[in-house]
Amino acid sequence: MPETVKLRARDAMRRELANAALDVVLDHGFDALTADDIAAAIGMSRATFFRQFGSKEGAVVAAYTGTSAQFADAFRRTARNGGGTRWSQLRMAVEPAVLFAEADPARIRRRLAFLGEHPRIFARLKQERVAQIDQLAQAMQDTGVGAFESQILANAAISTLDQGFQHWMLQDTQSIRVMIDAAFAHLDAAGRPA
């Protein structure tokens, strides 16, 4: 089996376990559970749990971030197809997060509310986002975008995604897709000459 297939399978399993861990936390309360409780609830040994996530905070954060390369991979697919503005390409780079939210909006709103109640975990999520930003910036550089511009645009894209999710959680009138599309359309329009 090629190494990339093995890595994808391992990443998919890790995401599934992280999502299960977060669901347990949401059902029983973060402070009420130990890492051992979470590991047992999702059918993992304590040793495997700590090898995969390092801590209960690590498991919860992993459920929010997905893989570190998901946005970079989506950007590469979009860039290969060509066309569109940089912002439209970056909008498609965050499509994996939009698809995940669309699959179960109520679940995602509950997860976002949890983040608002746990600032320490939210801060750790922001730290974990750095790897996603760096990989997205590298994917942009691979298409010929300069290093500084890539970092600025990747940071702006991920920040826009996160802000879009925060605003979406607070209202009930628009789908997450409409909210994220509008946010990136604003960025695209702002980048054009007046």
N, C-alpha and C positions, 0 to 999 in steps of 0.2 A: 504494500500500500504506500503510495507516495507520501512524503512527509507532510505536505500541505493538507492532504486529506485527513491524516491523523490529527494534525493541529486543529482543523475545523471541527472534527468529531469531539475532540477533547474540550474545545471552547464551547461547543453546543451543550455538552454534558455539564460543564461548569455553570453555564448560564441557567440551565434547568434547575440545578441544585440551589443556586443562589436565589432564584425566583421562589422556589419552594421554601427556603429559609426565611425569606422576607414575608411570605404568606403566613408562616407560623408566628413570626414576630407581630404581624398586624393583628392576628387573632388573639394572641395571649399577652401582648405588651412587651416591649423591648427590655425594660428594667426587671420584669418578672422572670425572665428566662436567662439561663446560663448558656454558654456555648455548647456544653454537654447536652442540655435540654434540646437545643435546636438540632444538633447532630442526630440525636436519637429520633426526633420527630420526622426527619427527612431520610432516615435509614442509612446514616453514615456512621462509621466509627469515629471516635474522638480524634484519633491520629489523622485519619483522612480529612476530616473537617479542618483541622488546623493546617494541614499541608496545603489544602486547596485555598483557604481563606485567611488563615492567620489569626482570626478573631471573629467574634460575632459581628462586630462593626464591619469587618472586611467582607463577610458574607452578605450583609445588607447592602453595602455600597456596590458590590459586584452585581447585584440585581438591577441597580440603576444604570450602571455604565455599559453593560454588555461587553463586547470585546473592545480592546484598545484600537483595533484596526477597522472597525465597522464603517466609520465615516470616510476614512481614507480609501477603503475598498470601493465604496459606493461612488466616491468622487472619481476614482480611476475608471470605473465602468462608464460614467457619464462623460468624462473627458474623451475616452476612446470613441464614443459615438459622435463627438464633435457638436458644434452649434451651441447657441445660447450665450448669454453673458456669463461672466464669472459668478455673479450672484445667483443666476439660475442653476449653474452647475453646483454651487455650494448648497443651494436649496435641495437639490437631488442627493447631495452627500448626506444630508440628515434624514433622508427618507426612511432608513431603518427604524429610527425612533418614532416617526409618525405612524408607520405601519404597526409597530408594537402597541402604541397607544390606541389606535383604531380598533385593534382586536378586542379590547375590553376597557372601554373608557372609564367605567365606574371603578374598576380595579386601579387604574392609573391615577385617578383623582384621589383615591384613598392613599395611595403611595406618596403622592405629592403632599397631602395633608400631613402625613407622618414626618416628612422632611421638615415641614414648618414647625413641628413640635420638637424636633431633635436637632438643634443647631450644630452640635458636635459632628453628627453624621453628615449634615449638609456641608460642613466645612471639609470633611474628608472627601466627600464626593467632588467638591471643587478641585481638590488636590489630584484626585484620580483622573479628572478631565484633562489634566496637563498632557498625559500620554496620548489621548485622543487628538488633542490640538496639535501636538508635535507630529503625529503620524499624518494628519490631514495636511499640515503645512508641507511635509515632505512629499506627499502625493502631488501637491500643487507645484512644488519645485521640480519634480520629475517631468512636468509638462512645460517647463520653461519659465515659470513665474519666479521672480527673484526671492531670495531668502527672507528679507525683511517684509516685503509685501505679502508673502505666503503666511508668515506668522501673524501679521495684523489681520488678514482676511480670515484665517482659520479661527483665531480668537473671537473675532466678530461673529462668525457663523455659529459657533458653539454657544456663545453668549446669547445670541438671538434665539436659538433653539430653546435654551433654558428659560429666557424671559417669556417666550411664547407659551411654554408649558405653565409657567407661573400665572400668567394672565388667563389662560384657558381654564385653569383650576378654579379661578375666582368667579367665572361667569358660566352661564348655561345656555348661551344663545348661539354659539358657533362651534363647529367641529374643530378638532385640533388641526386638521389639514387646512381648513380655511384660515385659521389663526396663523399658522406657520407660513402658509403661502403669502398672506398679507404682509407679514413682517419682512420676508425676503423681498417682496415687491417694493416695499418702502425703501429698503437698502439699494435695490437696483435703480429705482427712480432718483434717489439722492445722488447716485454716482454719475448721473448724466448731466450734461451741460444745461444750465437754466435757460 
